[in-house]
Every structure is written in structure tokens, then in C-alpha cells.
Amino acid sequence: KMAGDSMFPDVETDVSEKNEEMEIVVNVGGVRQVFYGDNLNQYPETRLAELINCLSGGYDSIFSLCDDYDPGKREFYFDRDPDAFKCIIDVYYFGEIHMKKGICPICFKNEMEFWKVDLKFLDDCCKTHLSEKKEELEEIARRVQLILDDLGVDASESRWKRCQKCIWKFLEKPESSYPARVVAVLSFLFILISSVVMCVGTIPDLQVVDAEGNRMEHPTLDSIETACIGWFTMEYVLRLISSPNKLHFALSFMNIVDVLAILPFYVSLTLTHLGAKLMELSNVQQAVQALRIMRIARIFKLARHSSGLQTLTYALKRSFKELGLLLMYLAVGIFVFSALGYTMEQSHPETLFKSIPQSFWWAIITMTTVGYGDIYPKTTLGKLNAAISFLCGVIAIALPIHPIINNFVRYYNKQRVLETAAKHELELMELNSAEGKATGSKSELEDLSREGKEGPFYSSRLKVSHSDTFIHLLSEEKHYRTRLQSCK
């Protein structure tokens, strides 16, 4: 590129020329752009502004800022992305930057860092895309780290620690092996059987009468219930023992559901055998019946084995705003139409609207289009009010449905993409490791939790190509382009 200083004429000509009146030519990826000093000096810390003052510093100063330089044309050459550069230079004219559609947000951030333009000039809408992309890459790195942790074996660990990891992997990750999948299917079947037994046990024809004339569950169903509880108890205890973080495990929502599904059996068993000595038998039976109703909590255990239920839960969490609007619309409508219904029905001698609070029930079942028919208007104005109320109810319910469905579909598709991307990343790491080009470093994976908000993807100690989105799963010596990094 440069044989020596003798190949270039004196670059310190026109030193007396004012910086504000200077004109420089920048060639980025074949795209030439002329800049003037008065524009660039608005942001003196940027790379383009530094080009004005680098001419007096010699060739070392020049080539520390650009890839090549033509002193005759006073033209600076950069091997960077021209599309991103066209967006970045807007800061000198408009004071803000917008990303073009189709540009990878992470690549664009790398370009802004190269041109030394602060992220605060990036518009808020573009920052949203950047944060979403960053979260996706962090999620991919987290998944890859979990997979590598499962595959790796630390010889320094004790036999008990290795046994704990094996049990945890066996119970928590059905995809890890065929026996783990069999156990997951068995757990799923036990949940279904337990739920069916709970429902069937309430059929009078299948119940038996005890010595005191009280109906109770059939002994066979009771035995099946005991077997299911034994399975749930063993599963929970093993998962608790093998959990790497027992406090987090105990406070997890799904694990609390597991406890609520198991605990009523043992509490009712204790009350049945010991409670009669402490309180009246009728009170014991009522307490046991109330605890048996709590068995319905075990149906929520299905969410552990169903990605669809987990996706639905996440979609509902992300749709709190839409659900809040729905409840607000319905609450306003219920109050208004129940008050109108009560007022219009007072003239009828056989009115069913005794008070406004009692009319709330009629407004709820009307606006939700359920219509039990236990309370209904009898006057013409009341019927007109009812017609308007259920039309408004249909509109109020239909409006937020589309955003909720979109959240569900978006999250479901995103999880599939992230899962595929993590597998591709592992395949490429294995391929390059076999070829001797790159190796995955577990120590760098552990840095994911220590590098803070800037994360592993923007570490300043790593130098990557301007068009690469660096995934912090590779060695520092050599970098290769993965499918995730081919964003353009």
C-alpha cells in the first residue's frame, strides 16, 4: 500500500488554510463524498473531523485514521460499508441518524463505532431495532453456552457434582437422550392420568359409601392417585437435589405449582389420620375436601412439557397493555349499560333489575355475548339498551385480539429461529474446530455474564471486520463468518 514517504509529496502544504474552509474527499467502498471543515468541526471527536487535522501530523497520523490516502487529490480511502456511511453522515447535516431498511443493526452499530459517532445520535426507533437484535444474539449465545456446558465434562469436579449434572440433564432436558424423552413422556402421562382420576372420582356411580354413610372415592382411583403423587414427589425431590441453584429452583413459578399439586395430598392424609383427634370429624372432612380441590393446580404442570403453553404464557405477558385496554373498555361499558338498564326497567312492574350492582351481572354476560337469560330486559328501551351493549361488547373484545395473536406468532417464530441459529452456530464451531481454524472457548462463554450491558458482542478488546456481527463464542486468534454474522 505504501512503500515509503518518498512516494508522496509534502502533505503539509497549505497549512495556513483554515480548517473551516478546508475541503476533503472521502472514498468509502467506491462512493466518493466531499466534506467541508465547517460541517465536520461540529463534531470534532468523530473520525471525519480528525481527518482535517491529521494532514499536519505526517503519514503515521493519516494512516491511523484511514486505509489509504491520495495526496494529489487529497482523497481518503476507507474499506467500509458505503450504505451505512450514507446514513451516518446525516449527523453532520441533520443532527440525527436513521438506519436504512435492510441494514443489520449490529453491523450499523459497529460502523458508528468506527466513525466515532456516539449512539445518542441514533433515532429512538432505530435503537429499538438495535436492542432487539442484541437480545437475540445474547439469547443465541446463552443457548449455545448451555449446550456446551451439557456436552463438556470437568475432570476436576467431584463424582457427586457430575452425578447431579447428569440427573438435572436427565430430568430437565428431554432432548438430551432417548431415556430422558421417555421419562418426560411418562411424566406427561402421569399428569393426564391424575387429572382424569380427579374428575372421574366425582362421578356418584363410581363412588363408594363408607361405614358412616358418607360418599368417598373408589379405592382403585385412590390407589392410582397415590401412585401419581408418588411419581410427582420423587420427580420434585430429584430435581431439587440436582438443581444447581436451589433457591432459584424453589422460587420458580412452575416449581411452586408442583408443590401446590403435591402438598394437598400429604396435608389431607395427615388431617385424616391425626386431625380427628384434634377437631370434629365433620371439620376434618371439609378441610380434606377443600384440599382435594387444590389438585386442579397440577394441570398447570403440563406447561413444563408444552412449548405451546409456554409461548401462550409469554404472549399474554407481552399483551398486558392490550388486555388492560380490554378490561377498561368492558368495565366502562358494564357500568354504563347496567345503570341505563336499571333506569329503563324501573317502569316495568315485574322488573328483574333490582339494583345497579345486581345489574352488573346482566351487563357482564351481555357484553361478553354469553347471555344466560336469568336476567333480561322486558321494556322496549331496555331491549334497545341490551342490543347496543352486546354490539359494543363484540367490538371491545375483538379489537385487542389481533395484537395478542401477533405477539403469540412473533414469539413462537422467534423461538424457532433462535433454536435453529444456535444449532447452526454449534455446527459451524464444530466444523471449524475440526479444520483447525477456530475453537470454541468455554472461558469466553463464561464472560457473557460479566461483560455488562455492552455484552460480549461489542467488546472493545476484539477487532472484527466492519461487516461482521461478532458472536463471542469464537477464539480471539482467528475469526470466521458464521451464518449469524452474514447479516447483509
N, C-alpha and C positions, 0 to 999 in steps of 0.2 A: 504494500500500500504506500509506504513512504521509505525511500532509500536513504534520505538524509536531508538536512536543512538546506543544502546547496541546490536542491531541485526546486526550491520555492524562492521567489523574490521576497524582498523585505515586506513583512506583514505589518510593520509599524508605520506605514505611510498614512498620511492624513490623520496623525494623532491628534492634531488640534481641532479636528472636526468634532462638533458637539454630538454627544450621544443621542440627543433628541432628534437630530437631523440625519442620523445615520440610516442607511438602508441596507438590509441584509437579505440574502436569498437562502431559503431553506428548501432542500430537496428531500422529501420523505417518501421512500418507496417509489420514486419516479414522479411524484407530484411536487411541482415547484410552487413555492409561496413566497411572496415578497412581504417583508415586515419593516416597519419604521420604529425608530427608537422611542418616540413619544408614546406609542401604544404599548411596547414591551415593558417600558420602565414603570408602568402602572403596577406591575407585579415583579419587583426586582429579584425575588427569590426563585423564580422559575428558570428553567434551563434556557429558554429562548432569550430571556433578559440577560442571562450570563454570557450569551454569545457576543453581545455588544462590547463587553469589557475584556473578553478573552483575547482579542487581537493583539493587545499590547503585552500579553503575557508569554508570547512565544508559542512554539508548536506543542509543547507539553500541555499548556493550558488549553489549546484548541482541541487537541485530540482526546483530552479528558472529558470533553463535552459532546463530541460528535464522532462518527465513524470515518469520515473523510472530509477533505476541505480543498476547494479550488481557489487559490489566492487571486487568480486573474479575474474570475467572475465574482469573487467574494461569496462563494456558494458553499453552504454546509450540507453534508450528506448524512442521512440517517436511514438505517435499515430497520424501520419501524412500520407499524400498520398505518397506511395513509387514511383509511376510513375513520379510525379512531382519532387521528390527528386533526382531521377536519372538524370533528366535534369539539376537541379540546381547545382549539384556538378561538372558539367563541367567547372564552372567558375574557380575552383582550378587547372584545368589541361589545359584549352584552353583559359581562359580569357574572354569567352563569353558564352551565354546561348541561346539555341534554344528550343522552345516548341515542344513536340511531337504532332502529328496529333491526334485529338480527345480530347485533354485536354482543358477544359474551360479556356479561357484567364483570366477571373476574378478570378477563383479559383487559377490559377497559380500565379497571382499577390499576392494573399493572402499568398500563400506558400512562395514566395520570401520575403515578409514582415516578416513572421515568422522566416525564416532562416537568416534574416537581411542582405540580399543581395540586393544591390542597383539596381534599374531598368535600370541604364545606361549600365549594362552588358547584357541586353536583346537585341537580334538582332533586326535590324530595321523592318524586315519582320514580326517578332512576335509582335512588338509594334503596327504595323498596325492592326493586329487582335484584340489586346487589346483595341485600341481606338475605333474600330468598335463596339465591344461588349459593351463598356462603353456608347457609343452613343445610342445603342439600349435600354439599361437599363434606361438611362436618359429619352428617349422618352416614354418608358412604364410608368415610374413614372410621367411624365408630363401629360400623358393621364389619368392616374388614378386620379391625382390631379384635373384635370378639371372636371372629372365625379363627384368626391366627392364634389367639390365646387358647382356643379349644384344641387346635392342632399341636401346639407346642407343649413340650414336656420339660419341666425344670428339674434337673437331676438333684439340685440342692434341696428341694422340698422333701419333707418327711413323707413316709408312706401314708400316714393319716391324711395329710393335705392332698396327696394325689387321689386317695380314695374319695375324699369329699368332692373334689372336682369331677370325678367320674360319676358319682351319684347325682350331683347337680346337673351335669350334662345329660345324664340318662333320663331324668325326670322333667327337666325344663326345656330340652331341645329335642323334640321328636324326630327332627330331620337328621339328627346326628348318626343314627344307626337303625337297623331294622327292628331289633328288640325294643328300642325306645319308641318307635312308632306303634308297636303292638301294645305297649303299656299305655300310651296316650289314647289309643282306641278303647282299651279296657276301661280306663278312667272315664271316658266319654259315655260308654255303655252303662257304667255304674250310676252315673248322674241321671241318665234317662230312666233306668230301672227304678231308682229311688224316687224319682218324681212321679212315675206311673203308679208305684206302690202307694205313695201318699194319697193319690187321687182315688185309686181303686178301694183303698181302705175305708173310705167314707160311704161306700155303697151299702145300704142296710142289709141286703140279701147276703152279703159276704161277711157281715159282722157276726160275732157270737155274743151270747149273753152270759155274764158271769154269775156267781152264786147269789149276788145281791140284786140281780135283775138289771144291771147296767150293761149297755152295749159297748163292746170293745172290738178292736181289730182282730182279724183272724190270726191265730198263732203262726200260720205259714207266712203270711205277709209280714208279721212281726219279725220272724226269723230272717227274711230277706232284707228287711230294713236294718237289722242288726249287722248283717254281713256287709251291706253297703257302708254303714257308718264305720265299721272296722277298716274297710279299704280306705275311706277318706281320712281316718285318723292316722293310719300307717303312712299314707302319702304325705300328709301335712308334717308329721314328725320327721320323716326322712328329708323333706325339703328344708325344714327349719334347721336340722343338724348340718346339712351340707351347704347351707346358704353362706356366701362369702361375707355378707353384711346382714347380720341377724336383726338389727334394729330396723333397718330399711325394709327387710322382709316382713317383719311383724306389723309395720305401719302401712304396708301396701294395701290398697283398696281391695284387690281381689283376694288377698290372704285374709283380710278381715271378714270378707264374705265366707271364706272357707271355715273360719272359726264359728261364725254365726250359724252355718249349716250343721256343724258338728256338735256345738255346745248344748243345744236344747235336748239332745238325746241323753247326754250324761246328767244334765240337771234334772230332767223328768225321771230318769232312773233313780237318782238319789232321793228325790221327793217321794217316789212311790215306795221305796224301802224304808226310808227314815222319816219322811215327813209326817206319816200317820201318827207317829209318837209325839210329835210336837204340835200338831194342829188337827182340826177336824178333817175327816176323810173327804167331805164334800169340797172343802177348800183346796185340798191336795189335788183332787180330780180336776178342778177348774184351772189350777196352775199348770198341771200337766197338759191339759187341752190347749191352753194358751201357748205353751212352749212348742207343742207339736205343730201349731200353725206356723211357727217360725221356720219350719223346714222348707217353706217355699223359697227361702233365700238360696238354697242350693241350685236352683235353676239358673242363677247368675253365674255359677261355675262353668256353664257352657261357654261363656265369653273367653275363658282361658284357652279353649281349643278351637275357637271360631274366629278367623281373621275378619269375617264379615261383621260380626257383632262388635269387634274392636274398632273397626272402621266406622260403624254406625255411631258408636260412643264418641269417637273423636269428632265426627261430623256434627253431632249435637253440641259438643263443647264449643266448636268453632262457630256455631249458629246461635249463640246465646242472644246476640243482638236481634236477629230475626224472630226468635222465639219470644223475646221480651216485647217486641212490637206486636206480635200476635196476641199475647196476653193483654197488652194495653188496649188494643182495639176491642177485644172481646169484653174486657172489664167496663170500658166506656159504654159499649152497646148494651151490655146486660143492665147496667144502672139506668140508662135512658129508657130502654124499652120496657123494663119491669115497672118503672114509675108511670110511664104512659099507659101500660096495660092495666095497672091498678086503678088509675084515674078513670079510664074509659069504661071499666067493668063495674064501677060502683053503682051505676044506674040500674043494673040488672038485679032482680030480687034473688036469683039463685047463683050469684057470682061465686067463682072458685078462688078469686084473688082476695084473700082476707087481709093482706098487708103487703107493703113493698118488699120487705125481706123475704116473705114467702113467695113473692113473685120472682125473686132471683132464680129459683129453681126452674120455673117455666121459661125464663129468658135464656138460661144456660142450655136446656135441652132443645130449645127452638133455634137458637143461633148456631148450635153445633149440628143441626139437622137430625137430631136423634128422635125427638117427638114421641115420648112415651104415651101421651094422651091422658095422663092422670089429671093435668090441669090444662084447660083450654078456654079460649075466649068465647063468649056467647053473643056479644053485641057486634053490630056491623063495623063500628070504629075499632073495636078490639081485634076483629079478624083482619082488618086492614093493617093495623099495627103489627100483628103477628106476621103477615106476609112480608112487610118491609123488613122486619127483624131477621127472618131467616134468609132473605136475599142479601142483606148486609153481612150476615154471618158467613155465607158462602164466599163472598168477596174477601172478607177479612181473613178467612182460613186459607184461601187459595193464593193470596199474594206472597206470603213468605215461603211457600213450598218450593218454588223454583230455586232460590238461593241455597236452601238446605240440601236439595238434591245435588246441586252443583258442588257444594262442599264435600259431599259424600263421594261423588265420582272423581273429583280432583284428588282427594286424599288417597282413594283406592288406586288410581292410576299412578300417583306419585310413589306409593309404596312398592308397586310392581317395578317401576323404573329404577328405584333405588336398589332394590334387591338384585335386579339384573346387572346394574352398574357395579355393584360390589363384587358379584361373581366374575364379571369381565376384568375388574381390577386385579383380582386374585389370579385369574388365568394368565394375564399379562405379566404379573410379577413372577409367577412360576416359570413362564416361558423364558423371560429374560434372565432369571436366575440360572436356569439350565444352560443358557448360552453363555453365561459368564459376563453379561453386560451390566446387570444390575441385581441387587439383592434387597429383599425387604428387611428392614431393621426394626426389631421389636423395641429397642430403646427409643427410637424416634416415634413409634406409635404411642409410647407412654408419655411423650411430650405433648400429646393432644390435650391433656387435661391441665397442662402447666403453662401454656403459652398465652392464656387470657383471651380477650375478645378478638384480638387481631388474629388469633388462631394459628394453626400450623400452615395455613395456605399463604400467608403473607409474611413469612419470617424474613427479616432483613438480612440475615446471615446467609441466605441462599440466593444464588444468582441463576435465574431461569430465562429462557427465551421469551421475547416480548409477547409472542402469540400463544404461550403455554399457560395453562391453569395448573399450577403445581399442586399435586396431591402429596402430602407429607408422609408418604409410605415408602419412599424410594431412598436409595443411598445418596449421599452428598457428592460422591466422586463422579457419578455419571447419571444423567437424567435421560429418560426416554419419553416419547409422546405416547400417552395412552388414549383410549377412546374418549375418556372423560376430558382429556386435555385438548382434543381436536374439536374445539368449540366453533370453529368457523366453517 
